[in-house]
Amino acid sequence: MVVVDEKAVKVREAPPHGGKGMSTAYRISDKAPARTMEFRKRSLDPGASIGMHVLTHDEVYYVVSGRGVVSSDTEEKPLGPGMAAYLYTGAAVGIVQQGKEPLVLIISYPVTAK
């Protein structure tokens, strides 16, 4: 078992995949040796986004707080607290923060074999 305090893995950085703005990443699963899945928290500042990218695995975006719009290929859906987007392998996906409150997400996906 590995127990991780998010304060110990907090990193301020630009969002991934060429996204806009700034974010705070919590790389929770990075502390787990020999893991088979990623489990991360990310807070997107107002106006920030995770850039569009093609998935090589299924992925889940779960909204803890704030609001956003998730894209999968040509489809867009609004997301708010307590909502999840299950995104599929092969889709081009991204998410944009909306409103004044940061968009806080839990993101989980399998580790890609190297």
N, C-alpha and C positions, 0 to 999 in steps of 0.2 A: 504494500500500500504506500502511496505517496499522498501527502496532504500539502496543499499549496495555498498560501495566502496571496491573494491577487496583488496586494501592495508590493510584494517581493518580485513580481514579474511585470510590473507596469512600465510601459515604454511610450513616450510621446513621439509620434512619427506621422509622416504623410500616409494616407490610406493606400492599400495595395492596388496593383493592377492599373497604375496610372490614374488613380482617382484624384479628385480635386480636394483642396483644403487640408485640414489637419485632423488628427485623431489620436486617441489613446488606446494602445493595444495592451491586452493582458494575456500573455503567452502561457496560459495555465498548463497545458499538456507538455510543454517543453521540458518540464522538470521530471517527467515520467520516463525512465529508461525503458527501452524496448517496447514502446507503445505502438499500437496498431490504429489509433485514431487521434485526430486533433480535436481539441476542445478549447476554444478561445473566446474571449470577450473583447469587443471593440466598441468604443464610444466615438461616433462621428460628430465633430463640431458642426454648428449651424453652417449650411452651405456645402458641407463635405460629401464625398461619394466614394464608394468602392468602384473602380473602373470596370467596364465590361471586359469579360474574359470567358474563354471556353472551358467548361469543366471537364476534367479527366476522371471524375468520380461524382457520385451523388453528394449533395451538400445541404445542410439545413441552416437557415438564418432564423433565429428566434428573437423577437423583440421584447426586451426587458422594459424599456421606457422610450418615450419619444415617438416620432412618426417618420415614415419614409415611404418611398416608392421603389419596389423591387421590379427588375426587368428580367425576363427570360425569353430569349430570342426576340420576337416582335411583340410579346405580351407584357403589359405593365399592370401592377396591382398595388394599391395602397396597403401599408402595414402599420399596425399600432401595437400597444402593449398587450402581451398575451397571445399574439399572432405569430405563426411560423410559416415560412415559405420552404417547401421541400423542392429542391432544384435537382435536375437530372443530368447525368453524364451526357456530354455532347452539346448541351445548351450554352449559348452565350448569355452570361448573367452579370448583373451589377445592381447596386442599390444607391439611392440618393436620399440624404437627410432632408426632411421638410420641417418648417416651422422654427420656433425660437429655441426649443429644448433640444439638447444633443440626442442623437439616436443611439441607444445602447443595445447592442446585439450580442447574442451567444451564437457562435458559428462552430459547427461540428462537421467533420468529414473524415473518411479513412485516410491513413497515411499511404502515400503512393510508394510502391516498391521501388527501390533504387538499384 
